Amino acid sequence: MDAKIETAGTDDVIGRPSQAEAEAAVRTLIAWAGDDPAREGLIETPERVVKAFREFYCGYEQDAAETLDRVFDEAGGYDDMVLLRDIPFFSHCEHHMVPFIGKAHIAYFPDGGVVGLSKLARVVELFARRLQMQERLTAEIAAAIDDGLKPFGVAVMLEAEHHCVSMRGAQKQGVSTVTTSFLGRFKTDAAERARFLSMVNGR
């Protein structure tokens, strides 16, 4: 019987194929591409691809709420913007399963407590390690920080190059896609939005 997995962040339970079934699917794709999955250089490729997929998409088995479950209530009275800039990430577009690679910039206004800076980077990683659209990835990161920290405001900006644009279709290299999500104070206060963007672009 197929194992059942729960998709992190949802109530959906899906059937997960066995490793043998996944490897058979890779062999089928190799043959469809026009090569021989039984030749020496490709014999172990299905196993390696399945192992790589387990790393690429490990975010489905992680929970953002658990990542942000420890808040430090004593921040020395600090009540201004906290900005984490240039967080590298990669994800895979859900339309072609081709990578998009870039940097994330995250800011929030703490409401009495702060979170370890590495936790913010882990939230980016958690959602990026799924099949994604950049627009949804941006919104999910912002919503998770807002839910987990209950801050006065959250700002998220992602800049990424999509290899489905550079490697196929239009085949235009160096095109950068920028997406933003603003919540709370950043959404209602244009001056704080501008300050965030200035601090990000001022690097």
C-alpha positions as CSV (number, residue, x, y, z in Angstrom):
1,M,0.0,0.0,0.0
2,D,1.3,3.5,-0.8
3,A,2.6,5.5,2.1
4,K,0.6,8.6,3.0
5,I,2.2,12.0,3.6
6,E,0.7,15.2,4.9
7,T,1.6,18.3,2.9
8,A,3.1,20.8,5.4
9,G,0.8,23.8,5.9
10,T,-2.3,22.1,4.5
11,D,-4.8,19.5,5.6
12,D,-4.4,17.6,2.3
13,V,-3.2,14.0,2.5
14,I,-1.8,12.7,-0.8
15,G,-0.6,9.2,-1.9
16,R,3.2,9.1,-2.2
17,P,4.6,6.7,-4.8
18,S,7.4,4.3,-3.7
19,Q,11.0,5.0,-4.4
20,A,11.0,2.2,-7.0
21,E,8.0,3.8,-8.8
22,A,9.8,7.2,-8.8
23,E,12.9,5.7,-10.2
24,A,10.9,3.9,-12.9
25,A,9.4,7.3,-13.9
26,V,12.9,8.8,-14.3
27,R,13.9,5.9,-16.5
28,T,10.8,6.6,-18.6
29,L,11.7,10.3,-19.0
30,I,15.3,9.4,-20.0
31,A,14.0,7.1,-22.7
32,W,11.4,9.7,-23.8
33,A,14.3,12.2,-24.2
34,G,15.9,9.8,-26.6
35,D,18.7,8.1,-24.5
36,D,19.1,4.6,-23.2
37,P,18.5,4.4,-19.4
38,A,20.4,1.1,-19.4
39,R,23.7,2.5,-20.6
40,E,26.6,2.7,-18.2
41,G,26.4,6.5,-17.5
42,L,22.7,6.4,-16.8
43,I,22.2,3.2,-14.9
44,E,22.3,4.9,-11.5
45,T,20.8,8.2,-12.6
46,P,17.2,7.4,-11.5
47,E,18.4,6.7,-8.0
48,R,20.4,9.9,-7.9
49,V,17.5,12.0,-9.3
50,V,15.1,10.7,-6.7
51,K,17.6,11.4,-4.0
52,A,18.0,15.0,-5.4
53,F,14.2,15.4,-5.5
54,R,14.1,14.5,-1.8
55,E,16.5,17.4,-1.1
56,F,14.9,19.9,-3.6
57,Y,11.4,19.4,-2.1
58,C,12.0,18.7,1.6
59,G,10.0,21.8,2.4
60,Y,6.8,19.8,2.1
61,E,7.8,18.0,5.3
62,Q,8.5,21.1,7.3
63,D,6.3,23.5,9.2
64,A,6.8,27.3,9.4
65,A,5.0,27.5,12.8
66,E,7.6,25.2,14.3
67,T,10.4,27.1,12.8
68,L,9.2,30.4,14.4
69,D,8.1,28.9,17.7
70,R,10.8,30.6,19.8
71,V,10.5,34.3,20.2
72,F,12.9,36.3,22.5
73,D,10.7,38.6,24.6
74,E,13.7,40.6,25.8
75,A,14.9,42.8,23.0
76,G,16.3,45.6,25.0
77,G,13.4,47.9,24.1
78,Y,14.2,47.7,20.4
79,D,11.2,48.7,18.4
80,D,12.5,49.7,14.9
81,M,12.7,47.7,11.7
82,V,14.7,44.5,11.6
83,L,16.0,43.8,8.1
84,L,17.6,40.6,6.9
85,R,19.0,41.3,3.4
86,D,20.4,39.1,0.5
87,I,19.2,35.7,1.7
88,P,20.1,33.3,-1.1
89,F,17.5,30.8,-2.2
90,F,16.6,28.5,-5.0
91,S,13.2,27.0,-5.9
92,H,11.6,25.2,-8.8
93,C,8.8,26.6,-10.9
94,E,5.7,24.5,-10.7
95,H,5.0,25.0,-14.5
96,H,8.2,23.4,-15.8
97,M,10.0,22.1,-12.7
98,V,13.0,24.3,-13.7
99,P,15.0,26.2,-11.1
100,F,14.6,29.9,-10.2
101,I,17.4,31.3,-8.2
102,G,17.7,34.6,-6.3
103,K,17.8,36.5,-3.1
104,A,15.2,37.4,-0.5
105,H,15.0,40.5,1.7
106,I,12.8,40.4,4.8
107,A,11.9,43.1,7.4
108,Y,9.5,43.3,10.3
109,F,8.6,45.6,13.1
110,P,8.7,43.6,16.4
111,D,5.8,43.9,18.8
112,G,7.8,43.3,22.0
113,G,9.7,40.2,20.8
114,V,12.3,39.2,18.2
115,V,13.2,35.9,16.6
116,G,16.6,34.5,15.8
117,L,17.8,35.8,12.5
118,S,18.5,32.3,11.2
119,K,14.9,31.4,11.6
120,L,13.9,34.0,9.0
121,A,16.3,32.4,6.5
122,R,14.9,29.0,7.3
123,V,11.4,30.2,6.6
124,V,12.5,31.3,3.1
125,E,14.2,27.9,2.6
126,L,11.2,26.0,3.9
127,F,8.8,27.5,1.3
128,A,11.3,27.6,-1.5
129,R,11.9,23.9,-1.2
130,R,8.5,23.2,-2.9
131,L,7.1,23.5,-6.4
132,Q,6.4,27.2,-6.5
133,M,5.4,30.4,-8.2
134,Q,7.5,33.4,-7.1
135,E,4.4,35.4,-6.4
136,R,3.0,32.7,-4.0
137,L,6.4,32.1,-2.4
138,T,6.6,35.8,-1.5
139,A,3.2,35.9,0.0
140,E,3.7,32.6,1.9
141,I,6.9,33.9,3.5
142,A,5.2,37.1,4.6
143,A,2.1,35.4,6.0
144,A,4.2,32.8,8.0
145,I,6.2,35.6,9.6
146,D,3.1,37.6,10.3
147,D,1.3,34.5,11.9
148,G,4.4,33.4,13.8
149,L,5.6,36.7,15.3
150,K,2.5,38.9,15.3
151,P,4.7,41.9,14.5
152,F,3.5,45.5,13.6
153,G,4.4,44.9,10.0
154,V,6.2,42.6,7.6
155,A,7.9,43.3,4.3
156,V,9.3,40.7,1.9
157,M,11.0,41.2,-1.5
158,L,12.3,38.4,-3.7
159,E,14.5,38.9,-6.7
160,A,15.1,35.9,-8.9
161,E,16.2,34.7,-12.3
162,H,13.9,32.0,-13.8
163,H,15.6,29.3,-15.8
164,C,12.3,28.6,-17.6
165,V,12.9,32.0,-19.2
166,S,16.7,31.7,-19.7
167,M,16.9,28.1,-20.8
168,R,13.7,27.5,-22.7
169,G,10.9,29.6,-24.4
170,A,12.2,33.1,-24.8
171,Q,15.7,32.0,-23.8
172,K,16.6,35.4,-22.4
173,Q,19.5,35.3,-19.8
174,G,19.8,37.8,-16.9
175,V,16.1,38.7,-16.7
176,S,15.3,39.4,-13.0
177,T,11.8,39.1,-11.6
178,V,11.0,41.1,-8.5
179,T,8.0,40.5,-6.2
180,T,7.0,42.1,-2.9
181,S,4.5,41.5,-0.1
182,F,3.7,44.2,2.5
183,L,1.6,43.6,5.7
184,G,0.7,45.8,8.6
185,R,2.7,49.0,9.0
186,F,4.5,48.4,5.7
187,K,1.2,48.2,3.9
188,T,-0.4,51.3,5.4
189,D,2.7,53.5,5.8
190,A,4.2,54.6,2.5
191,A,7.2,56.1,4.2
192,E,8.1,52.8,5.9
193,R,7.7,51.0,2.6
194,A,10.0,53.5,1.0
195,R,12.6,53.1,3.8
196,F,12.5,49.3,3.4
197,L,13.1,49.6,-0.3
198,S,15.8,52.2,0.2
199,M,17.6,50.0,2.7
200,V,17.4,47.0,0.4
201,N,18.5,48.9,-2.7
202,G,21.2,50.8,-0.8
203,R,23.5,47.8,-0.7
